[in-house]
Amino acid sequence: MQIPKFLIERYQFWKKNTFEDYKYVYVQASKTTQKPIAMIITCCDSRILENTMFGGNVGDYFIHRNIANIVPSKNDKDKNIQTLSAIEYAIKVLKIPNLFILGHSNCGGVEYSYKTLKDKKNINDFEYINQWTSCLQNSYNNIPNDLPESEKITFFEQENIKQSIKNLREYDFIDKSINENKLNVVGLWFQINSGLIKFLDNNNSFVDLD
Ligand SMILES: [Zn+2]
């Protein structure tokens, strides 16, 4: 085991600067239970800085990341435990009022899934990834055949967000929270090169957030 130099340097910088400046916030946060204003489900992708984009402070966002920001269907029984346990905790214990599903452009997970479902051929070595990305089958099925090839991945990325929101409704405790107006679910798609964020409006269309 080796502690990388960048880890020590960056940590020391953070501890001496950011932490010192916000020490009172951390001290205060340690005295109470967390009360996040939202849960964010997003992709593992290193280019998604959700706390930076949404001005997150200590205790603001309860984060769950997985490849391609998927909420698996209730039918995907052997695949949904990790994501659903995070959501269950967020709703039943933390009582979070908002749940954001944040997808993005250039998503490697979605792109891989597109290729494998299109060619009906997996990379054999991806023992776990293949099982996980198979959760995207329903979203893939909704890609219109006549859509230009260059637009299909973006459509797939956004369809995955819509499908994940539909999947949330399959779980009784989540559906109940939404119906009782205790939980507000928002679908978001982030374009990396432009910084643009689109949200899913009440007509089930993605429109610019600003
Ligand atoms: Zn991704």
Residues whose N, C-alpha, C, O or C-beta is under 5 A from the ligand:
A	BS01	ZN	C43 D45 A68 C107 G108 G109
